[in-house]
């Protein structure tokens, strides 16, 4: 299987699953490697034979779908985004929920191995909770891949996942266990991992902050992006925040989101009349 053959195959197959080829361009080798393994498991000769299998056996599309799960994740990915969350967004949420006498609720969609929700919990525990001790937080983290969710629940990570972590947090928030770094127990409290498919499911809560980065608005075709965004908006409280990935955009069908000044990846729910947010296709 050469790169050209796999690219041609993906350009045919991905739209069948409401996925977007441009989003997969940079990670196609990861997908092609998995496809090669699947073809070998089935005893087939090549991608042409696998295409015939997909056309004849609708159940095989689920296996193809699993080949397309992208699980790139690390602590403090896009450090600048987390700085805005740390300095502005999370303190604002803490102030609001303290006034409303309730817990803050955060949803990390497509959480992979858990680096994103644990990053948020570390920030909340070490900084936000000090200035707003009466504001507890619960974080729901969802992903479609059971394998990465199992790693997330273990909470132990290779050093490569920590390369963007502020150095002082390595000792303060982790315990060293052999070659791995494991989240301290206090930073696991209030973090729940759920197996869900973002294309059709969402947690049954309202959230103050939703992070949907490098999933829907990179890999999904625009009609599916729109469906996901509607589901996200149904779960976002008034004046709540949505964080997306660098170079991602939300579909133009949603007028009630406005980017924060200097932080285009973080959008706030506003009245339609206030909106002047980004427009255009979300695929990159």
N, C-alpha and C positions, 0 to 999 in steps of 0.2 A: 504494500500500500504506500504509494508516494504522496507527497503533499498535494499535488495537483488533483489527483483522483479523490482524495479525502475532501478537499475544498469543494469540488464539484458535487460530491455526495451531500455534504452539509448544506450547500445552497439549495438543494432539492428537499432534504429531509427536515431541516429546522422549521420552515414555514408550516409544515404539516402539524407541528406542535405549538403553533403560535409563538415561535421563537424567532429571533432576529439575527441573521447572519452577520451584519456589521459588528454586533456586540461580541460575537464569538471569534472574530478574526484573530485577535491577539492571543487567545487561549486555545486555538484550534488544535494545537499539537497535543494538549492534554486530553481533549475529546477524542482525537484520532487514535491515541494510544489505547484508550479504553475500548474504542470500536474494534481495533485490531484484536484485542483480547476476547471480546464478545464473539467475533467471527470465528476465532479459533475454538472457543467453547462449543459453538454450534456445528463445527466440522465443515464450515463453508469455505469456498475457495477465495473469494474476493468481495469487494463492495458491491459489485453488480449482483452477485448471488444474495448478498444481504438485503439489497433493495427489493429483490423479488420476494424474499422472506417477509419483509415488512408489508409489502403489497398483498401478500396472501394470508398473513397471520396478524390481525389487529392487536393481539395480545403482546406481540413482540415490541410494539411501540413503547411499552412501559420500560423494557430493558434499554431501548435507545434513550429514553428520557433520563434514565439513571446515568447514562454515559455523559450527559450534558450538565450534570451538577458541578458548578464551579465553586470551590471552597477556599479561595484565597482570603486569609484573615490574619490580622496581627493586632497587638495592643497599640492604642493611640494611632491607628491608621488615619492618615491625613491629620497630622498634629495640629494644624491651624484650626481645623473644624472643632477639635476637642478643646482647644483653648477658648473658642467662643462659647462652647457649651459650658465650660468650667466657669468662665468669668461672668457670663451674662444670662444664658438660657436657664441653666439649673438653678442659680440663685433666684431668678424671677419666678420659676415654678415653685420653689420652696416658700417664697413669700406668699404666693397665692394660696397654696394648700394650707399653710399655717393659718391664714385668715379664715379659710373655709373649714378648718379643723378636720382635715382628712389626710390620707396618704397620697403621695405623688405616684403616678402610674406611668411607666415607660414601656414601650414595645420595641424590641430589636428584631426586625424581620429579616430572615436570611442570616441568622447569627453564626452559621458555620460552627467552629470549635469553641465559640463563646468569648473570644477576646473582646468583642465590642461591648456586650452587656457587663462583663467583669470590669472593663475600663470605666464604664459609667458608675458602677457601684463603688469602685475605689475612689473616684472623684467625689461622689456624694458622701461617703463615709469620712473621708479625710479632710474635706473642705466645706462642703455645703452644710453638713449636719452640725458643724461647729458653730456656724452663725444662725442656724435654724434648727435647734435641737428638738423642737416639737413637730418636725416634718419627716416622718418615715417615708421610705420609698419602696415600691415593689416593681420589679423588672420582669417582664415576660419576654422570653427569647424563643423564637420559632425558626425551624428549618425543616426542609423536606428530607434531608439525608440523616438516617438513623445512625450511621457510623460516626459522623462528626458530632452529632448530639451526644453520643456516648462519651466522646473525648471531652466535650464541654462540661458534662456532669462530673467527670473526674477532676477537671480543673487543674491539670498539670500540663506544662508547656515546655517545648524545646526553646533554647535561647534565641533561635531565629524569629520566634513570634514576639520577642521582647525588644527588638532592636530600636524601636521608636519610643520605648518606655523611658520617662525621666529617670535618670540613674538612682536617685534617692528612693524611688518607689520599689526598686528591685528588692531591697532589704526590708522595707517597711510593710510591703503588701504581700510578699511571697515567702514561702518556706522552701529551702533547697532540699530536694529529695533525689539523691544521686545526681544524674545529669539534668534533671528536670526542675522546673520552678513551679510550685503549687500555690494556688491562691489561699491566703490565710482564711480560716473559718469565718471570721466576722464579715469578710467581703463576699462570702457565698450566701449569706442570709438574705432572704427576700428576692433571690434570683431563681426563676422557674423556667425550665426548658421544656418546650412542647414540640411534638412532631406535627407539623402542619404544612400544607401546600399553599403557598401564597397566592397561587392562581385561583384558588377557590375557597380559601378559609381565612379566618382572622380570629384572634382571641375575643371572647365575649366580654370586653371591658371598654370603657372610655379612657383615653390616654392623654396625658399632658405633653408627651414627647413621643414621636414615632420616628425611628431610624429605618429607612428603607434604602440602603446604599449598595450599589453594585449588584443588584438583583433585577427587579422589575424594569427599571428605567435604563438598563443596559442590555439585558438579554431577552426581554419580551418584545414581541411585535406590538406596534402602537395600539391596535384595538384591545389587546390584552392589558397593556399599560393603563388604558383608560378604565377598564374594569377594576383593576387593582387600586387605582387612585380613588375611585368612587368608594371602594370598601375602606380604604384608609381614612377618607374624609368622614365616613360614618362612625369611625372610632376615635376621631380627634375632637377634643373638647374645644369650645369657643376660645380663641386666642392661644390655642395650643400650637406646638411646633412640629415641623416635619424636616428631617435631615436626609438629604440625598447625596449621591456620590459626586466627586469632582468631575466636571464635564457632563454630568447628567442634567436633564431638564424634565420637568413634569409635562404631561400632555397639555395642550392649550385649552382643553375643554373645561379645566377647573379655574374659575376666576377668583376664588376666595383665598388664594395664597399669595403672599408677598415676601420676597427675599429680604433678609436683614441687610442693612447697610454694611458693606464690606465683607459680607459672608453669604455669597450667592447660593451656597449649598444648604443653607438653613432658611426655611420658609415658615412664616407665621400665618395662622388662619386669621383673616380679617373680614370685615364687611366688604361686599362686592364693590361698593363705591370707593373704597380705599385702595383697591388693588391696582398695582402697576407692575406686576410680577412678570417673570420670564414667559415667553411664548415659544411654541415650536415643538418639533418632534423630540421625544426623549431618548431615541436610540443614538449610540455613539459608535 
